[in-house]
Amino acid sequence: MSEERRKSIRIKKPISVQYSYKENNKWVWDMSLLKDLSDTGLCIGTNRCFSKHESFFLRLKLPLKPFESLELNSKVIESNKCQAGPYITRLEFINVTEKQKELIREYIAWILVKERGGK
């Protein structure tokens, strides 16, 4: 059984995420589905294994603000091969603004209320 590492509440909702990383001094873009999200980071499936502390740029749209892209800088915490095929990569947000944090927290709270049957 794996130990819970994050200190924040995380939710599991399949949201599309665009991610970019440097390869041969060029930014490469790819897409994935969010595996989980907290106010400090997220986990996605990736096409390869990444080194710890490697920089990522993320772009996603949360259902609360569907016409706004949430753009975040992040770094790799861990990247491992999954038995099902892709790699599972955990990312920590860096240089997050208060507005970005608030939007993420609002979305997490909205999902938690929605899942508990609240309106």
VOZARO-295493 format. One line per 4 residues: number of its first residue (from 1); for each residue x, y, z of N, C-alpha, C, O. Coordinates in steps of 0.02 Angstrom, whole numbers. Example, Ala and Ser with C-alpha at 12.3 -4.5 7.8 and 13.67 -1.06 7.14 Angstrom:
% VOZARO-295493
1) 660,-284,390,615,-225,390,660,-165,390,712,-166,423; 642,-112,354,684,-53,357,645,2,394,670,57,402 $
% end
This chain:
% VOZARO-295493
1) 42,-59,0,0,0,0,44,62,0,92,67,39; 29,109,-44,71,169,-49,52,219,4,-6,224,24; 100,256,27,91,306,78,69,371,46,95,391,-6; 20,404,76,-4,469,51,52,520,61,76,529,117 $
5) 72,554,8,128,601,13,106,674,16,140,715,47; 51,690,-16,29,760,-17,-6,777,47,-38,736,79; 1,840,66,-32,865,126,-98,899,109,-133,922,154; -114,904,45,-175,937,22,-226,886,-1,-210,829,-19 $
9) -289,907,0,-343,865,-26,-334,859,-101,-319,907,-135; -343,798,-127,-340,789,-199,-405,758,-224,-439,720,-189; -421,776,-285,-481,749,-317,-459,713,-381,-408,728,-410; -500,665,-401,-486,627,-462,-541,641,-512,-597,615,-506 $
13) -526,683,-561,-572,700,-614,-535,701,-680,-481,731,-685; -562,670,-732,-527,667,-797,-534,732,-836,-581,741,-874; -486,776,-827,-484,840,-863,-424,837,-910,-370,814,-891; -433,862,-971,-376,865,-1018,-325,916,-995,-342,971,-972 $
17) -262,897,-1002,-206,940,-983,-156,941,-1040,-135,889,-1065; -138,1001,-1061,-82,1008,-1109,-20,1018,-1066,-21,1056,-1018; 33,983,-1084,95,992,-1047,153,1001,-1095,154,973,-1150; 201,1040,-1073,260,1054,-1114,322,1044,-1072,324,1061,-1012 $
21) 373,1016,-1104,437,1004,-1071,492,1015,-1122,480,1014,-1182; 553,1026,-1098,609,1039,-1143,641,973,-1164,655,929,-1123; 653,968,-1230,687,911,-1258,733,938,-1313,710,969,-1361; 797,926,-1306,847,952,-1354,840,1028,-1362,842,1054,-1418 $
25) 833,1062,-1306,828,1136,-1304,767,1164,-1340,766,1224,-1357; 716,1123,-1352,653,1147,-1381,596,1125,-1335,599,1072,-1304; 544,1168,-1331,485,1149,-1293,442,1102,-1335,424,1118,-1391; 425,1045,-1307,383,995,-1340,316,993,-1304,313,992,-1243 $
29) 262,993,-1343,194,991,-1314,164,922,-1323,175,888,-1372; 124,903,-1273,87,840,-1275,23,850,-1234,15,902,-1202; -22,801,-1236,-84,805,-1198,-92,742,-1156,-66,689,-1172; -130,749,-1102,-144,694,-1058,-209,707,-1021,-238,761,-1026 $
33) -231,658,-984,-287,667,-938,-261,672,-868,-214,637,-848; -291,717,-831,-274,726,-761,-292,663,-723,-348,637,-731; -247,638,-682,-263,580,-639,-289,605,-572,-337,578,-546; -256,657,-544,-282,689,-484,-253,760,-480,-203,777,-512 $
37) -287,800,-439,-270,871,-433,-276,892,-360,-324,873,-326; -228,931,-336,-232,963,-271,-212,1036,-281,-195,1056,-337; -214,1076,-228,-194,1145,-237,-118,1154,-239,-93,1210,-249; -81,1100,-230,-7,1104,-233,23,1069,-293,82,1078,-308 $
41) -18,1028,-329,9,993,-386,-42,947,-417,-101,947,-400; -17,906,-464,-62,859,-498,-23,798,-522,39,796,-518; -60,750,-546,-30,689,-572,-62,676,-641,-122,680,-649; -19,660,-690,-42,645,-758,-6,584,-785,46,564,-760 $
45) -35,556,-837,0,504,-875,42,539,-928,19,586,-960; 105,516,-937,149,547,-986,177,494,-1033,172,434,-1021; 206,518,-1088,231,474,-1140,300,445,-1125,324,400,-1161; 333,470,-1072,398,444,-1054,413,460,-981,375,496,-948 $
49) 467,434,-955,489,447,-887,528,514,-886,568,527,-931; 516,554,-836,549,619,-829,593,619,-767,580,583,-719; 645,660,-769,691,667,-713,660,711,-658,622,757,-672; 678,695,-597,655,735,-540,679,807,-550,735,819,-571 $
53) 635,855,-535,646,927,-540,645,954,-612,657,1013,-622; 631,911,-661,625,936,-730,566,984,-734,515,974,-701; 574,1038,-772,522,1090,-778,468,1071,-827,481,1041,-880; 406,1088,-809,348,1078,-852,308,1142,-854,309,1181,-807 $
57) 274,1153,-910,225,1206,-916,159,1171,-928,154,1129,-972; 107,1189,-890,42,1156,-895,-12,1205,-917,-10,1264,-900; -59,1179,-954,-117,1220,-975,-179,1175,-968,-182,1121,-998; -228,1198,-929,-290,1160,-922,-348,1208,-911,-339,1266,-893 $
61) -408,1183,-923,-468,1222,-913,-511,1186,-862,-529,1128,-870; -527,1221,-808,-570,1193,-757,-642,1209,-773,-657,1265,-796; -688,1163,-761,-759,1174,-778,-790,1237,-747,-838,1264,-774; -764,1261,-691,-792,1322,-661,-779,1383,-704,-819,1431,-703 $
65) -725,1384,-741,-706,1440,-785,-686,1411,-853,-627,1412,-871; -733,1384,-891,-716,1348,-953,-686,1391,-1009,-657,1364,-1056; -692,1457,-1004,-665,1499,-1056,-596,1529,-1038,-568,1568,-1076; -571,1509,-980,-505,1532,-958,-457,1473,-953,-475,1421,-924 $
69) -398,1480,-980,-347,1429,-972,-309,1443,-908,-288,1499,-896; -299,1391,-870,-257,1396,-810,-188,1374,-832,-177,1317,-852; -140,1420,-829,-72,1406,-852,-26,1407,-792,-21,1456,-756; 9,1351,-783,49,1341,-722,119,1315,-738,128,1274,-783 $
73) 168,1340,-701,235,1311,-704,238,1257,-651,206,1263,-598; 277,1206,-664,282,1152,-616,349,1116,-624,386,1128,-672; 362,1072,-576,422,1031,-581,404,959,-563,357,947,-526; 442,912,-589,430,841,-578,450,823,-507,505,839,-485 $
77) 406,789,-473,420,760,-407,439,687,-415,485,662,-382; 403,653,-461,415,582,-472,386,562,-539,334,588,-560; 418,515,-573,394,489,-636,412,415,-640,471,397,-637; 361,373,-646,373,300,-646,331,265,-698,278,290,-717 $
81) 355,209,-722,318,167,-769,258,136,-735,264,111,-679; 202,138,-768,140,107,-743,133,39,-775,154,29,-831; 103,-9,-740,94,-75,-768,50,-75,-830,58,-117,-874; 4,-27,-833,-43,-24,-890,-11,6,-953,-42,5,-1006 $
85) 48,33,-948,80,59,-1008,114,127,-1002,175,131,-1007; 75,181,-990,107,247,-988,146,258,-924,147,215,-880; 177,315,-919,213,335,-858,166,378,-816,125,415,-843; 172,372,-751,134,415,-705,183,467,-679,234,450,-649 $
89) 167,530,-692,212,584,-673,176,632,-625,123,659,-641; 207,641,-566,181,686,-515,218,752,-521,279,755,-525; 179,807,-522,207,873,-531,187,919,-474,130,916,-449; 233,961,-452,219,1011,-401,217,1079,-435,262,1096,-474 $
93) 165,1119,-420,161,1186,-448,215,1230,-417,232,1224,-358; 242,1275,-459,290,1324,-434,269,1393,-459,240,1401,-512; 284,1444,-419,267,1513,-435,193,1522,-451,175,1556,-499; 150,1492,-410,77,1497,-420,52,1562,-390,70,1580,-334 $
97) 10,1597,-428,-18,1660,-402,-76,1644,-355,-103,1588,-355; -95,1692,-315,-152,1683,-269,-216,1670,-309,-258,1631,-288; -224,1704,-365,-283,1694,-407,-287,1622,-433,-341,1592,-433; -230,1595,-454,-228,1526,-478,-244,1477,-421,-282,1430,-431 $
101) -213,1488,-363,-227,1445,-305,-301,1446,-287,-331,1394,-274; -330,1506,-287,-400,1513,-270,-445,1477,-320,-494,1444,-299; -430,1481,-383,-470,1446,-434,-466,1370,-424,-517,1336,-428; -407,1345,-410,-398,1273,-399,-437,1252,-336,-472,1201,-337 $
105) -430,1291,-282,-466,1275,-220,-542,1277,-229,-578,1234,-204; -566,1327,-266,-638,1332,-280,-662,1270,-318,-714,1242,-302; -624,1249,-368,-643,1191,-407,-644,1128,-364,-691,1089,-368; -593,1118,-323,-590,1060,-278,-650,1060,-231,-683,1008,-222 $
109) -666,1118,-201,-723,1123,-156,-788,1108,-193,-831,1073,-166; -795,1134,-254,-855,1123,-294,-864,1048,-308,-920,1022,-302; -811,1014,-326,-814,942,-340,-833,903,-277,-875,858,-280; -803,921,-220,-818,886,-157,-891,894,-138,-923,846,-117 $
113) -918,954,-145,-988,966,-130,-1033,927,-178,-1081,895,-158; -1016,930,-242,-1054,895,-294,-1056,820,-282,-1108,788,-290; -999,791,-262,-995,719,-250,-1034,698,-188,-1056,641,-183; -1042,743,-142,-1079,728,-81,-1154,742,-88,-1192,735,-40 $
117) -1174,762,-148,-1245,775,-161,-1268,845,-145,-1328,858,-147; -1223,890,-129,-1241,959,-116,-1257,995,-180,-1239,972,-234; -1289,1051,-175,-1307,1089,-235,-1278,1158,-235,-1288,1196,-282 $
% end
